[in-house]
Amino acid sequence: MFAEQMKEMLEVGHEVTKMLNVENNTIKRTFDMQAMTLDKLLETEASAADIVKDLLSLEEDAAQKLLDTVDEKGRCMAQIRKIEEELKRAGEQNTNLQTEIKFLTKELEELKEMETEMQLMQQEVNEDTTEVIPSARYLAQLYHKVTKIDWDYSAEPTLIKGIHYGGDIAKPINIDGTKHSKSFICDYLWSLLPTDW
């Protein structure tokens, strides 16, 4: 009987040992999983810290760009005010130049008539003639030298486009011929010409 109890106790001891080994393995796996989870958590935290750092850097760059844009806007606004003042002065001078503009308009019309006559004469001249008549290209260059305007010939027929280089700064010309009278367009273009000869 004592031997049987010892045998049973030994069997129970073996079973308990087996259970403890299984439990030990389960605990070890649990600790391993916790260690892996902790490693992943630390990696994630490091990645998150890098992302936050990158976001802060991007935010700082965006703020700097915004400040630069505000500065640029201020400079542009100052330049616009300066141009508006120049335009105002030019408008005031325009009233004093109306008679001269009319005179120059008449001269331009005469030059255009002369150009037409010269073109007709050039057509009439045969190859044997040694007389030299200015070509349309020469006249265009002459007009450019006088007016200091580069015309945009690719613009639609109703648009008058170009750049006037006669002043301190180049002024773009962009006039819709359907919205303004020929007289206004002519007056405006003449107002661009310098009066100091």
C-alpha positions, 0 to 999 in steps of 0.5 A, a space after each residue: 500500500 505504501 508502495 502504491 501511494 509512492 507510485 501514485 505520488 511519483 506519477 503525480 510528480 511526473 505529471 506536475 513536472 510535465 505540466 510545469 514544463 508545458 507551463 514554463 514553455 508557454 511562459 517563455 513564449 509569452 515573454 518572447 512575444 512580449 519582447 518582440 512586441 516591445 521591440 516593435 513598439 520601440 521601432 514604431 516609436 522611433 519611426 513616429 519620432 522621425 515622422 514628427 521630425 520630418 513634419 516639423 521640418 516641412 512645417 518650418 519650410 512651409 512657414 519660411 516659404 509663406 514668409 518669403 511669399 509675403 515679402 515678395 508680395 510686399 515688394 510687388 505691391 510697392 512696385 505696382 504703386 510705383 508703376 501706378 504713380 508713373 502712369 498717373 504722371 504720364 496721364 497728367 503729361 498726356 493732356 499737355 501733349 495732345 497737340 503734339 500727338 495730333 501733329 505726329 499723327 498727321 506726320 504718321 499718316 503722311 509717312 504711311 501715304 509715302 510708304 504706299 507710294 514707295 511700294 507702288 513705285 517699287 513695283 513699277 521699277 524694272 530690273 535695269 533701274 539703278 534707283 534704290 527704293 526703301 523696302 518694307 523691311 527698311 521702313 519697318 526698321 525705321 518705324 521700330 527705331 522711331 517708336 521703340 516698339 516690338 510688335 507681336 505679329 502672332 496676335 489675333 487681328 483684333 488685338 494690338 500687342 507688343 512691348 514698348 522699350 522707350 522708357 526706363 522700364 519696358 511697357 507691355 502693350 495689349 489693346 483690344 481693338 474691338 473695345 477701343 476707338 481707333 482715335 484712342 488707340 492712336 492717341 495711346 500709342 503716340 503717348 508712348 513716344 518721347 518728346 525730347 529730340 
